[in-house]
Amino acid sequence: MARSDHICPNCKEEMEEGLLLDRGHGNRPVPQEWLEGKPEPSFFIGLKTKNKRKRRVIAYRCPSCGLLQEYAR
Ligand SMILES: [Zn+2]
């Protein structure tokens, strides 16, 4: 189990580090990413992602109450 320095504000329990899964090309699981700006629909690929800053989203989960805290780093 991955340990972290994050403490649940409700239970004061140590939160576990993880990530949120998304579905990429071919329905493969990929880590969720933060993307700057507003969504710009693109006819061919769904959403424009080119030339935008991206960050991997890290999620901390409380083992007691299930609270999620997400960070884009
Ligand atoms: Zn909690």
N, CA, C, O and the ligand as a Tripos MOL2 file, in Angstrom:
@<TRIPOS>MOLECULE
protein
  293   291    74     0     0
PROTEIN
NO_CHARGES

@<TRIPOS>ATOM
      1 N           0.8340   -1.2020    0.0000 N.3       1 MET1
      2 CA          0.0000    0.0000    0.0000 C.3       1 MET1
      3 C           0.8710    1.2550    0.0000 C.2       1 MET1
      4 O           1.7920    1.3770    0.8080 O.2       1 MET1
      5 N           0.5820    2.1700   -0.8930 N.am      2 ALA2
      6 CA          1.3700    3.4040   -0.9920 C.3       2 ALA2
      7 C           0.9940    4.3540    0.1430 C.2       2 ALA2
      8 O          -0.1770    4.6770    0.3360 O.2       2 ALA2
      9 N           1.9840    4.7840    0.8730 N.am      3 ARG3
     10 CA          1.7500    5.7040    1.9830 C.3       3 ARG3
     11 C           1.9940    7.1410    1.5320 C.2       3 ARG3
     12 O           2.7320    7.3820    0.5770 O.2       3 ARG3
     13 N           1.3860    8.0700    2.2070 N.am      4 SER4
     14 CA          1.5720    9.4740    1.8430 C.3       4 SER4
     15 C           1.5480   10.3230    3.0990 C.2       4 SER4
     16 O           1.2370    9.8410    4.1880 O.2       4 SER4
     17 N           1.8810   11.5880    2.9310 N.am      5 ASP5
     18 CA          1.8330   12.5270    4.0550 C.3       5 ASP5
     19 C           0.4830   13.2260    4.1340 C.2       5 ASP5
     20 O           0.2980   14.1530    4.9230 O.2       5 ASP5
     21 N          -0.4530   12.7770    3.3140 N.am      6 HIS6
     22 CA         -1.7540   13.4440    3.2860 C.3       6 HIS6
     23 C          -2.6770   12.8410    4.3400 C.2       6 HIS6
     24 O          -2.8040   11.6230    4.4680 O.2       6 HIS6
     25 N          -3.3100   13.7290    5.0800 N.am      7 ILE7
     26 CA         -4.1790   13.3020    6.1780 C.3       7 ILE7
     27 C          -5.6140   13.6930    5.8420 C.2       7 ILE7
     28 O          -5.8640   14.8210    5.4150 O.2       7 ILE7
     29 N          -6.5440   12.7890    6.0270 N.am      8 CYS8
     30 CA         -7.9520   13.0760    5.7570 C.3       8 CYS8
     31 C          -8.4580   14.1280    6.7490 C.2       8 CYS8
     32 O          -8.2900   13.9670    7.9570 O.2       8 CYS8
     33 N          -9.0820   15.2160    6.2410 N.am      9 PRO9
     34 CA         -9.5930   16.2690    7.1330 C.3       9 PRO9
     35 C         -10.7700   15.7840    7.9800 C.2       9 PRO9
     36 O         -11.0530   16.3810    9.0190 O.2       9 PRO9
     37 N         -11.4530   14.7350    7.5730 N.am     10 ASN10
     38 CA        -12.5910   14.2070    8.3310 C.3      10 ASN10
     39 C         -12.1490   13.2580    9.4310 C.2      10 ASN10
     40 O         -12.5340   13.4170   10.5900 O.2      10 ASN10
     41 N         -11.3340   12.2640    9.0640 N.am     11 CYS11
     42 CA        -11.0100   11.1710    9.9870 C.3      11 CYS11
     43 C          -9.6100   11.2790   10.5810 C.2      11 CYS11
     44 O          -9.2720   10.5350   11.5010 O.2      11 CYS11
     45 N          -8.7840   12.2050   10.0610 N.am     12 LYS12
     46 CA         -7.3860   12.3130   10.4790 C.3      12 LYS12
     47 C          -6.6110   11.0330   10.2050 C.2      12 LYS12
     48 O          -5.6330   10.7310   10.8890 O.2      12 LYS12
     49 N          -7.0510   10.2870    9.2040 N.am     13 GLU13
     50 CA         -6.3570    9.0630    8.7910 C.3      13 GLU13
     51 C          -5.3580    9.4000    7.6910 C.2      13 GLU13
     52 O          -5.5240   10.3720    6.9540 O.2      13 GLU13
     53 N          -4.3220    8.5830    7.5980 N.am     14 GLU14
     54 CA         -3.3550    8.7540    6.5220 C.3      14 GLU14
     55 C          -3.9920    8.3110    5.2080 C.2      14 GLU14
     56 O          -4.5970    7.2420    5.1340 O.2      14 GLU14
     57 N          -3.8520    9.1350    4.1750 N.am     15 MET15
     58 CA         -4.4910    8.8200    2.9060 C.3      15 MET15
     59 C          -3.5570    8.0580    1.9880 C.2      15 MET15
     60 O          -2.3400    8.2290    2.0490 O.2      15 MET15
     61 N          -4.1270    7.2110    1.1330 N.am     16 GLU16
     62 CA         -3.3440    6.4050    0.2000 C.3      16 GLU16
     63 C          -3.1960    7.1360   -1.1200 C.2      16 GLU16
     64 O          -4.1380    7.7640   -1.6030 O.2      16 GLU16
     65 N          -1.9970    7.0510   -1.7060 N.am     17 GLU17
     66 CA         -1.7760    7.6720   -3.0060 C.3      17 GLU17
     67 C          -2.2260    6.7440   -4.1200 C.2      17 GLU17
     68 O          -2.0180    5.5330   -4.0550 O.2      17 GLU17
     69 N          -2.8460    7.3220   -5.1440 N.am     18 GLY18
     70 CA         -3.2590    6.5430   -6.3110 C.3      18 GLY18
     71 C          -3.5010    7.4590   -7.4750 C.2      18 GLY18
     72 O          -3.0590    8.6070   -7.4760 O.2      18 GLY18
     73 N          -4.1950    6.9620   -8.4560 N.am     19 LEU19
     74 CA         -4.5210    7.8210   -9.5890 C.3      19 LEU19
     75 C          -5.8740    7.4210  -10.1560 C.2      19 LEU19
     76 O          -6.3750    6.3250   -9.9020 O.2      19 LEU19
     77 N          -6.4510    8.3320  -10.9280 N.am     20 LEU20
     78 CA         -7.7450    8.0800  -11.5470 C.3      20 LEU20
     79 C          -7.5260    7.6010  -12.9660 C.2      20 LEU20
     80 O          -6.7430    8.1830  -13.7160 O.2      20 LEU20
     81 N          -8.2180    6.5450  -13.3250 N.am     21 LEU21
     82 CA         -8.0300    5.9870  -14.6540 C.3      21 LEU21
     83 C          -9.0220    6.5760  -15.6400 C.2      21 LEU21
     84 O         -10.1700    6.8760  -15.3130 O.2      21 LEU21
     85 N          -8.5400    6.7240  -16.8320 N.am     22 ASP22
     86 CA         -9.3450    7.1900  -17.9460 C.3      22 ASP22
     87 C          -9.2300    6.1350  -19.0350 C.2      22 ASP22
     88 O          -8.4500    5.1910  -18.9150 O.2      22 ASP22
     89 N         -10.0050    6.2970  -20.0890 N.am     23 ARG23
     90 CA         -9.8720    5.3740  -21.2220 C.3      23 ARG23
     91 C          -9.2770    6.1070  -22.4020 C.2      23 ARG23
     92 O          -9.8100    7.1180  -22.8600 O.2      23 ARG23
     93 N          -8.1700    5.5860  -22.8860 N.am     24 GLY24
     94 CA         -7.5090    6.2350  -24.0120 C.3      24 GLY24
     95 C          -7.8290    5.5320  -25.3140 C.2      24 GLY24
     96 O          -8.8660    4.8830  -25.4500 O.2      24 GLY24
     97 N          -6.9430    5.6660  -26.2520 N.am     25 HIS25
     98 CA         -7.1010    5.0680  -27.5720 C.3      25 HIS25
     99 C          -7.2770    3.5580  -27.4540 C.2      25 HIS25
    100 O          -6.5160    2.9010  -26.7440 O.2      25 HIS25
    101 N          -8.2700    3.0050  -28.1380 N.am     26 GLY26
    102 CA         -8.4960    1.5660  -28.0790 C.3      26 GLY26
    103 C          -9.0260    1.1080  -26.7360 C.2      26 GLY26
    104 O          -8.9190   -0.0670  -26.3860 O.2      26 GLY26
    105 N          -9.6080    2.0500  -25.9720 N.am     27 ASN27
    106 CA        -10.2080    1.7470  -24.6680 C.3      27 ASN27
    107 C          -9.1940    1.2550  -23.6470 C.2      27 ASN27
    108 O          -9.5560    0.5860  -22.6790 O.2      27 ASN27
    109 N          -7.9040    1.5900  -23.8640 N.am     28 ARG28
    110 CA         -6.8700    1.2060  -22.9020 C.3      28 ARG28
    111 C          -6.9220    2.1250  -21.6980 C.2      28 ARG28
    112 O          -7.1370    3.3280  -21.8460 O.2      28 ARG28
    113 N          -6.7280    1.5740  -20.5030 N.am     29 PRO29
    114 CA         -6.7080    2.4410  -19.3170 C.3      29 PRO29
    115 C          -5.4830    3.3430  -19.3110 C.2      29 PRO29
    116 O          -4.3630    2.8620  -19.4900 O.2      29 PRO29
    117 N          -5.6740    4.6320  -19.1080 N.am     30 VAL30
    118 CA         -4.5740    5.5940  -19.0220 C.3      30 VAL30
    119 C          -4.8130    6.5030  -17.8280 C.2      30 VAL30
    120 O          -5.9600    6.7080  -17.4320 O.2      30 VAL30
    121 N          -3.7410    7.0570  -17.2400 N.am     31 PRO31
    122 CA         -3.9180    7.9670  -16.1080 C.3      31 PRO31
    123 C          -4.6400    9.2350  -16.5530 C.2      31 PRO31
    124 O          -4.4140    9.7390  -17.6530 O.2      31 PRO31
    125 N          -5.5000    9.7360  -15.6930 N.am     32 GLN32
    126 CA         -6.2120   10.9670  -16.0010 C.3      32 GLN32
    127 C          -5.2600   12.1480  -15.9560 C.2      32 GLN32
    128 O          -4.3160   12.1740  -15.1650 O.2      32 GLN32
    129 N          -5.5200   13.1260  -16.8160 N.am     33 GLU33
    130 CA         -4.6510   14.2910  -16.8800 C.3      33 GLU33
    131 C          -5.4530   15.5710  -16.7560 C.2      33 GLU33
    132 O          -6.6060   15.6520  -17.1800 O.2      33 GLU33
    133 N          -4.8140   16.5690  -16.1610 N.am     34 TRP34
    134 CA         -5.3760   17.9210  -16.1420 C.3      34 TRP34
    135 C          -4.8900   18.6340  -17.3800 C.2      34 TRP34
    136 O          -3.7310   18.5080  -17.7730 O.2      34 TRP34
    137 N          -5.7930   19.3900  -17.9950 N.am     35 LEU35
    138 CA         -5.4530   20.1150  -19.2170 C.3      35 LEU35
    139 C          -5.8520   21.5660  -19.0340 C.2      35 LEU35
    140 O          -6.9450   21.8570  -18.5480 O.2      35 LEU35
    141 N          -4.9710   22.4780  -19.4190 N.am     36 GLU36
    142 CA         -5.2740   23.8990  -19.2140 C.3      36 GLU36
    143 C          -6.3830   24.3850  -20.1550 C.2      36 GLU36
    144 O          -6.6020   23.8020  -21.2160 O.2      36 GLU36
    145 N          -7.0580   25.4250  -19.7700 N.am     37 GLY37
    146 CA         -8.0280   26.1020  -20.6260 C.3      37 GLY37
    147 C          -9.3870   25.4250  -20.6780 C.2      37 GLY37
    148 O          -9.6700   24.4890  -19.9300 O.2      37 GLY37
    149 N         -10.2220   25.9290  -21.5870 N.am     38 LYS38
    150 CA        -11.5640   25.3860  -21.7490 C.3      38 LYS38
    151 C         -11.5510   24.2990  -22.8120 C.2      38 LYS38
    152 O         -10.7000   24.3090  -23.7010 O.2      38 LYS38
    153 N         -12.4930   23.3580  -22.7270 N.am     39 PRO39
    154 CA        -12.5360   22.3100  -23.7480 C.3      39 PRO39
    155 C         -12.8400   22.8870  -25.1220 C.2      39 PRO39
    156 O         -13.7920   23.6480  -25.2900 O.2      39 PRO39
    157 N         -12.0300   22.5230  -26.0950 N.am     40 GLU40
    158 CA        -12.2570   22.9550  -27.4680 C.3      40 GLU40
    159 C         -12.5700   21.7220  -28.2920 C.2      40 GLU40
    160 O         -11.6780   20.9320  -28.6010 O.2      40 GLU40
    161 N         -13.8310   21.5550  -28.6480 N.am     41 PRO41
    162 CA        -14.1970   20.3520  -29.4030 C.3      41 PRO41
    163 C         -13.4980   20.3210  -30.7500 C.2      41 PRO41
    164 O         -13.3520   21.3440  -31.4180 O.2      41 PRO41
    165 N         -13.0740   19.1410  -31.1310 N.am     42 SER42
    166 CA        -12.4670   18.9480  -32.4340 C.3      42 SER42
    167 C         -13.2200   17.8190  -33.1190 C.2      42 SER42
    168 O         -13.4880   16.7820  -32.5120 O.2      42 SER42
    169 N         -13.5530   18.0220  -34.3660 N.am     43 PHE43
    170 CA        -14.3800   17.0520  -35.0920 C.3      43 PHE43
    171 C         -13.7160   15.6810  -35.1630 C.2      43 PHE43
    172 O         -14.3850   14.6530  -35.0590 O.2      43 PHE43
    173 N         -12.3900   15.6730  -35.3410 N.am     44 PHE44
    174 CA        -11.7240   14.4000  -35.6010 C.3      44 PHE44
    175 C         -11.3130   13.6520  -34.3370 C.2      44 PHE44
    176 O         -11.4260   12.4280  -34.2750 O.2      44 PHE44
    177 N         -10.8420   14.3760  -33.3410 N.am     45 ILE45
    178 CA        -10.2650   13.6740  -32.1800 C.3      45 ILE45
    179 C         -11.0410   13.8890  -30.9020 C.2      45 ILE45
    180 O         -10.5980   13.4570  -29.8370 O.2      45 ILE45
    181 N         -12.2030   14.5540  -30.9740 N.am     46 GLY46
    182 CA        -13.0100   14.7430  -29.7730 C.3      46 GLY46
    183 C         -12.7050   16.0470  -29.0880 C.2      46 GLY46
    184 O         -13.5640   16.9260  -29.0160 O.2      46 GLY46
    185 N         -11.4900   16.1940  -28.5780 N.am     47 LEU47
    186 CA        -11.0800   17.4400  -27.9220 C.3      47 LEU47
    187 C          -9.6780   17.8010  -28.3640 C.2      47 LEU47
    188 O          -8.8260   16.9310  -28.5450 O.2      47 LEU47
    189 N          -9.4450   19.0960  -28.5350 N.am     48 LYS48
    190 CA         -8.0920   19.5450  -28.8710 C.3      48 LYS48
    191 C          -7.2110   19.4970  -27.6280 C.2      48 LYS48
    192 O          -7.5670   20.0480  -26.5870 O.2      48 LYS48
    193 N          -6.0780   18.8460  -27.7400 N.am     49 THR49
    194 CA         -5.1570   18.7680  -26.6040 C.3      49 THR49
    195 C          -3.7780   19.2980  -26.9860 C.2      49 THR49
    196 O          -2.9010   19.4240  -26.1320 O.2      49 THR49
    197 N          -3.5890   19.6080  -28.2620 N.am     50 LYS50
    198 CA         -2.2810   20.0520  -28.7410 C.3      50 LYS50
    199 C          -1.9090   21.4070  -28.1530 C.2      50 LYS50
    200 O          -2.7660   22.2750  -27.9840 O.2      50 LYS50
    201 N          -0.6480   21.5810  -27.8470 N.am     51 ASN51
    202 CA         -0.1020   22.8550  -27.3590 C.3      51 ASN51
    203 C          -0.7370   23.3140  -26.0480 C.2      51 ASN51
    204 O          -0.7040   24.5020  -25.7270 O.2      51 ASN51
    205 N          -1.3040   22.3990  -25.3020 N.am     52 LYS52
    206 CA         -1.8640   22.7640  -24.0010 C.3      52 LYS52
    207 C          -1.0230   22.1290  -22.9140 C.2      52 LYS52
    208 O          -0.4790   21.0370  -23.0780 O.2      52 LYS52
    209 N          -0.9290   22.8330  -21.8030 N.am     53 ARG53
    210 CA         -0.1900   22.2670  -20.6840 C.3      53 ARG53
    211 C          -0.9850   21.1190  -20.0860 C.2      53 ARG53
    212 O          -2.2040   21.2100  -19.9370 O.2      53 ARG53
    213 N          -0.2980   20.0500  -19.7490 N.am     54 LYS54
    214 CA         -0.9470   18.8840  -19.1540 C.3      54 LYS54
    215 C          -0.2610   18.5260  -17.8500 C.2      54 LYS54
    216 O           0.9390   18.7490  -17.6830 O.2      54 LYS54
    217 N          -1.0150   17.9840  -16.9520 N.am     55 ARG55
    218 CA         -0.4620   17.4920  -15.6970 C.3      55 ARG55
    219 C          -1.1130   16.1550  -15.3650 C.2      55 ARG55
    220 O          -2.3180   15.9730  -15.5350 O.2      55 ARG55
    221 N          -0.3020   15.2370  -14.8930 N.am     56 ARG56
    222 CA         -0.8100   13.9660  -14.3960 C.3      56 ARG56
    223 C          -1.6030   14.2130  -13.1130 C.2      56 ARG56
    224 O          -1.1420   14.9290  -12.2240 O.2      56 ARG56
    225 N          -2.7820   13.6270  -13.0190 N.am     57 VAL57
    226 CA         -3.6150   13.8110  -11.8310 C.3      57 VAL57
    227 C          -3.3310   12.6990  -10.8220 C.2      57 VAL57
    228 O          -3.4490   11.5130  -11.1280 O.2      57 VAL57
    229 N          -2.9540   13.1170   -9.6120 N.am     58 ILE58
    230 CA         -2.7110   12.1780   -8.5200 C.3      58 ILE58
    231 C          -3.8780   12.2940   -7.5440 C.2      58 ILE58
    232 O          -4.2800   13.4000   -7.1830 O.2      58 ILE58
    233 N          -4.4080   11.1870   -7.1280 N.am     59 ALA59
    234 CA         -5.5410   11.2070   -6.2030 C.3      59 ALA59
    235 C          -5.1720   10.5030   -4.9030 C.2      59 ALA59
    236 O          -4.6340    9.3960   -4.9150 O.2      59 ALA59
    237 N          -5.4650   11.1530   -3.7880 N.am     60 TYR60
    238 CA         -5.2670   10.5440   -2.4780 C.3      60 TYR60
    239 C          -6.6290   10.1260   -1.9440 C.2      60 TYR60
    240 O          -7.5980   10.8800   -2.0250 O.2      60 TYR60
    241 N          -6.6910    8.9190   -1.4000 N.am     61 ARG61
    242 CA         -7.9550    8.3630   -0.9350 C.3      61 ARG61
    243 C          -7.8640    8.0140    0.5390 C.2      61 ARG61
    244 O          -6.8950    7.4070    0.9940 O.2      61 ARG61
    245 N          -8.9000    8.4140    1.2790 N.am     62 CYS62
    246 CA         -8.9560    8.0490    2.6930 C.3      62 CYS62
    247 C          -9.4940    6.6310    2.8190 C.2      62 CYS62
    248 O         -10.5680    6.3360    2.2950 O.2      62 CYS62
    249 N          -8.7680    5.7400    3.5080 N.am     63 PRO63
    250 CA         -9.2300    4.3530    3.6340 C.3      63 PRO63
    251 C         -10.4650    4.2240    4.5250 C.2      63 PRO63
    252 O         -11.1600    3.2100    4.4640 O.2      63 PRO63
    253 N         -10.7500    5.2350    5.3530 N.am     64 SER64
    254 CA        -11.9030    5.1510    6.2480 C.3      64 SER64
    255 C         -13.1900    5.6390    5.5860 C.2      64 SER64
    256 O         -14.1820    4.9120    5.5260 O.2      64 SER64
    257 N         -13.1630    6.8910    5.0850 N.am     65 CYS65
    258 CA        -14.4050    7.4680    4.5500 C.3      65 CYS65
    259 C         -14.4370    7.5340    3.0300 C.2      65 CYS65
    260 O         -15.4780    7.8390    2.4490 O.2      65 CYS65
    261 N         -13.3080    7.2530    2.3760 N.am     66 GLY66
    262 CA        -13.3060    7.2220    0.9190 C.3      66 GLY66
    263 C         -13.1380    8.5780    0.2710 C.2      66 GLY66
    264 O         -13.2290    8.6890   -0.9510 O.2      66 GLY66
    265 N         -12.8920    9.6230    1.0660 N.am     67 LEU67
    266 CA        -12.6860   10.9620    0.4970 C.3      67 LEU67
    267 C         -11.5330   10.9550   -0.4990 C.2      67 LEU67
    268 O         -10.4950   10.3400   -0.2580 O.2      67 LEU67
    269 N         -11.7260   11.6450   -1.6180 N.am     68 LEU68
    270 CA        -10.6620   11.7780   -2.6050 C.3      68 LEU68
    271 C         -10.1620   13.2080   -2.6430 C.2      68 LEU68
    272 O         -10.9430   14.1590   -2.6370 O.2      68 LEU68
    273 N          -8.8340   13.3420   -2.6840 N.am     69 GLN69
    274 CA         -8.2170   14.6410   -2.9170 C.3      69 GLN69
    275 C          -7.3470   14.5070   -4.1590 C.2      69 GLN69
    276 O          -6.4740   13.6420   -4.2340 O.2      69 GLN69
    277 N          -7.5990   15.3760   -5.1320 N.am     70 GLU70
    278 CA         -6.8760   15.2690   -6.3910 C.3      70 GLU70
    279 C          -5.8770   16.4090   -6.5500 C.2      70 GLU70
    280 O          -6.1610   17.5590   -6.2160 O.2      70 GLU70
    281 N          -4.7110   16.0640   -7.0660 N.am     71 TYR71
    282 CA         -3.6670   17.0380   -7.3260 C.3      71 TYR71
    283 C          -3.1790   16.8600   -8.7450 C.2      71 TYR71
    284 O          -2.9780   15.7340   -9.1990 O.2      71 TYR71
    285 N          -2.9860   17.9610   -9.4510 N.am     72 ALA72
    286 CA         -2.4240   17.9120  -10.8100 C.3      72 ALA72
    287 C          -1.0080   18.4450  -10.7520 C.2      72 ALA72
    288 O          -0.7970   19.6440  -10.5730 O.2      72 ALA72
    289 N          -0.0350   17.5560  -10.9040 N.am     73 ARG73
    290 CA          1.3570   17.9790  -10.7440 C.3      73 ARG73
    291 C           2.1270   17.7680  -12.0290 C.2      73 ARG73
    292 O           3.3190   18.0660  -12.0910 O.2      73 ARG73
    293 ZN        -11.6120   10.0610    5.9420 Zn       74 ZN74
@<TRIPOS>BOND
     1     1     2 1
     2     2     3 1
     3     3     4 2
     4     3     5 am
     5     5     6 1
     6     6     7 1
     7     7     8 2
     8     7     9 am
     9     9    10 1
    10    10    11 1
    11    11    12 2
    12    11    13 am
    13    13    14 1
    14    14    15 1
    15    15    16 2
    16    15    17 am
    17    17    18 1
    18    18    19 1
    19    19    20 2
    20    19    21 am
    21    21    22 1
    22    22    23 1
    23    23    24 2
    24    23    25 am
    25    25    26 1
    26    26    27 1
    27    27    28 2
    28    27    29 am
    29    29    30 1
    30    30    31 1
    31    31    32 2
    32    31    33 am
    33    33    34 1
    34    34    35 1
    35    35    36 2
    36    35    37 am
    37    37    38 1
    38    38    39 1
    39    39    40 2
    40    39    41 am
    41    41    42 1
    42    42    43 1
    43    43    44 2
    44    43    45 am
    45    45    46 1
    46    46    47 1
    47    47    48 2
    48    47    49 am
    49    49    50 1
    50    50    51 1
    51    51    52 2
    52    51    53 am
    53    53    54 1
    54    54    55 1
    55    55    56 2
    56    55    57 am
    57    57    58 1
    58    58    59 1
    59    59    60 2
    60    59    61 am
    61    61    62 1
    62    62    63 1
    63    63    64 2
    64    63    65 am
    65    65    66 1
    66    66    67 1
    67    67    68 2
    68    67    69 am
    69    69    70 1
    70    70    71 1
    71    71    72 2
    72    71    73 am
    73    73    74 1
    74    74    75 1
    75    75    76 2
    76    75    77 am
    77    77    78 1
    78    78    79 1
    79    79    80 2
    80    79    81 am
    81    81    82 1
    82    82    83 1
    83    83    84 2
    84    83    85 am
    85    85    86 1
    86    86    87 1
    87    87    88 2
    88    87    89 am
    89    89    90 1
    90    90    91 1
    91    91    92 2
    92    91    93 am
    93    93    94 1
    94    94    95 1
    95    95    96 2
    96    95    97 am
    97    97    98 1
    98    98    99 1
    99    99   100 2
   100    99   101 am
   101   101   102 1
   102   102   103 1
   103   103   104 2
   104   103   105 am
   105   105   106 1
   106   106   107 1
   107   107   108 2
   108   107   109 am
   109   109   110 1
   110   110   111 1
   111   111   112 2
   112   111   113 am
   113   113   114 1
   114   114   115 1
   115   115   116 2
   116   115   117 am
   117   117   118 1
   118   118   119 1
   119   119   120 2
   120   119   121 am
   121   121   122 1
   122   122   123 1
   123   123   124 2
   124   123   125 am
   125   125   126 1
   126   126   127 1
   127   127   128 2
   128   127   129 am
   129   129   130 1
   130   130   131 1
   131   131   132 2
   132   131   133 am
   133   133   134 1
   134   134   135 1
   135   135   136 2
   136   135   137 am
   137   137   138 1
   138   138   139 1
   139   139   140 2
   140   139   141 am
   141   141   142 1
   142   142   143 1
   143   143   144 2
   144   143   145 am
   145   145   146 1
   146   146   147 1
   147   147   148 2
   148   147   149 am
   149   149   150 1
   150   150   151 1
   151   151   152 2
   152   151   153 am
   153   153   154 1
   154   154   155 1
   155   155   156 2
   156   155   157 am
   157   157   158 1
   158   158   159 1
   159   159   160 2
   160   159   161 am
   161   161   162 1
   162   162   163 1
   163   163   164 2
   164   163   165 am
   165   165   166 1
   166   166   167 1
   167   167   168 2
   168   167   169 am
   169   169   170 1
   170   170   171 1
   171   171   172 2
   172   171   173 am
   173   173   174 1
   174   174   175 1
   175   175   176 2
   176   175   177 am
   177   177   178 1
   178   178   179 1
   179   179   180 2
   180   179   181 am
   181   181   182 1
   182   182   183 1
   183   183   184 2
   184   183   185 am
   185   185   186 1
   186   186   187 1
   187   187   188 2
   188   187   189 am
   189   189   190 1
   190   190   191 1
   191   191   192 2
   192   191   193 am
   193   193   194 1
   194   194   195 1
   195   195   196 2
   196   195   197 am
   197   197   198 1
   198   198   199 1
   199   199   200 2
   200   199   201 am
   201   201   202 1
   202   202   203 1
   203   203   204 2
   204   203   205 am
   205   205   206 1
   206   206   207 1
   207   207   208 2
   208   207   209 am
   209   209   210 1
   210   210   211 1
   211   211   212 2
   212   211   213 am
   213   213   214 1
   214   214   215 1
   215   215   216 2
   216   215   217 am
   217   217   218 1
   218   218   219 1
   219   219   220 2
   220   219   221 am
   221   221   222 1
   222   222   223 1
   223   223   224 2
   224   223   225 am
   225   225   226 1
   226   226   227 1
   227   227   228 2
   228   227   229 am
   229   229   230 1
   230   230   231 1
   231   231   232 2
   232   231   233 am
   233   233   234 1
   234   234   235 1
   235   235   236 2
   236   235   237 am
   237   237   238 1
   238   238   239 1
   239   239   240 2
   240   239   241 am
   241   241   242 1
   242   242   243 1
   243   243   244 2
   244   243   245 am
   245   245   246 1
   246   246   247 1
   247   247   248 2
   248   247   249 am
   249   249   250 1
   250   250   251 1
   251   251   252 2
   252   251   253 am
   253   253   254 1
   254   254   255 1
   255   255   256 2
   256   255   257 am
   257   257   258 1
   258   258   259 1
   259   259   260 2
   260   259   261 am
   261   261   262 1
   262   262   263 1
   263   263   264 2
   264   263   265 am
   265   265   266 1
   266   266   267 1
   267   267   268 2
   268   267   269 am
   269   269   270 1
   270   270   271 1
   271   271   272 2
   272   271   273 am
   273   273   274 1
   274   274   275 1
   275   275   276 2
   276   275   277 am
   277   277   278 1
   278   278   279 1
   279   279   280 2
   280   279   281 am
   281   281   282 1
   282   282   283 1
   283   283   284 2
   284   283   285 am
   285   285   286 1
   286   286   287 1
   287   287   288 2
   288   287   289 am
   289   289   290 1
   290   290   291 1
   291   291   292 2
@<TRIPOS>SUBSTRUCTURE
     1 MET1         2 RESIDUE 1 A MET
     2 ALA2         6 RESIDUE 1 A ALA
     3 ARG3        10 RESIDUE 1 A ARG
     4 SER4        14 RESIDUE 1 A SER
     5 ASP5        18 RESIDUE 1 A ASP
     6 HIS6        22 RESIDUE 1 A HIS
     7 ILE7        26 RESIDUE 1 A ILE
     8 CYS8        30 RESIDUE 1 A CYS
     9 PRO9        34 RESIDUE 1 A PRO
    10 ASN10       38 RESIDUE 1 A ASN
    11 CYS11       42 RESIDUE 1 A CYS
    12 LYS12       46 RESIDUE 1 A LYS
    13 GLU13       50 RESIDUE 1 A GLU
    14 GLU14       54 RESIDUE 1 A GLU
    15 MET15       58 RESIDUE 1 A MET
    16 GLU16       62 RESIDUE 1 A GLU
    17 GLU17       66 RESIDUE 1 A GLU
    18 GLY18       70 RESIDUE 1 A GLY
    19 LEU19       74 RESIDUE 1 A LEU
    20 LEU20       78 RESIDUE 1 A LEU
    21 LEU21       82 RESIDUE 1 A LEU
    22 ASP22       86 RESIDUE 1 A ASP
    23 ARG23       90 RESIDUE 1 A ARG
    24 GLY24       94 RESIDUE 1 A GLY
    25 HIS25       98 RESIDUE 1 A HIS
    26 GLY26      102 RESIDUE 1 A GLY
    27 ASN27      106 RESIDUE 1 A ASN
    28 ARG28      110 RESIDUE 1 A ARG
    29 PRO29      114 RESIDUE 1 A PRO
    30 VAL30      118 RESIDUE 1 A VAL
    31 PRO31      122 RESIDUE 1 A PRO
    32 GLN32      126 RESIDUE 1 A GLN
    33 GLU33      130 RESIDUE 1 A GLU
    34 TRP34      134 RESIDUE 1 A TRP
    35 LEU35      138 RESIDUE 1 A LEU
    36 GLU36      142 RESIDUE 1 A GLU
    37 GLY37      146 RESIDUE 1 A GLY
    38 LYS38      150 RESIDUE 1 A LYS
    39 PRO39      154 RESIDUE 1 A PRO
    40 GLU40      158 RESIDUE 1 A GLU
    41 PRO41      162 RESIDUE 1 A PRO
    42 SER42      166 RESIDUE 1 A SER
    43 PHE43      170 RESIDUE 1 A PHE
    44 PHE44      174 RESIDUE 1 A PHE
    45 ILE45      178 RESIDUE 1 A ILE
    46 GLY46      182 RESIDUE 1 A GLY
    47 LEU47      186 RESIDUE 1 A LEU
    48 LYS48      190 RESIDUE 1 A LYS
    49 THR49      194 RESIDUE 1 A THR
    50 LYS50      198 RESIDUE 1 A LYS
    51 ASN51      202 RESIDUE 1 A ASN
    52 LYS52      206 RESIDUE 1 A LYS
    53 ARG53      210 RESIDUE 1 A ARG
    54 LYS54      214 RESIDUE 1 A LYS
    55 ARG55      218 RESIDUE 1 A ARG
    56 ARG56      222 RESIDUE 1 A ARG
    57 VAL57      226 RESIDUE 1 A VAL
    58 ILE58      230 RESIDUE 1 A ILE
    59 ALA59      234 RESIDUE 1 A ALA
    60 TYR60      238 RESIDUE 1 A TYR
    61 ARG61      242 RESIDUE 1 A ARG
    62 CYS62      246 RESIDUE 1 A CYS
    63 PRO63      250 RESIDUE 1 A PRO
    64 SER64      254 RESIDUE 1 A SER
    65 CYS65      258 RESIDUE 1 A CYS
    66 GLY66      262 RESIDUE 1 A GLY
    67 LEU67      266 RESIDUE 1 A LEU
    68 LEU68      270 RESIDUE 1 A LEU
    69 GLN69      274 RESIDUE 1 A GLN
    70 GLU70      278 RESIDUE 1 A GLU
    71 TYR71      282 RESIDUE 1 A TYR
    72 ALA72      286 RESIDUE 1 A ALA
    73 ARG73      290 RESIDUE 1 A ARG
    74 ZN74       293 GROUP 0 **** ****
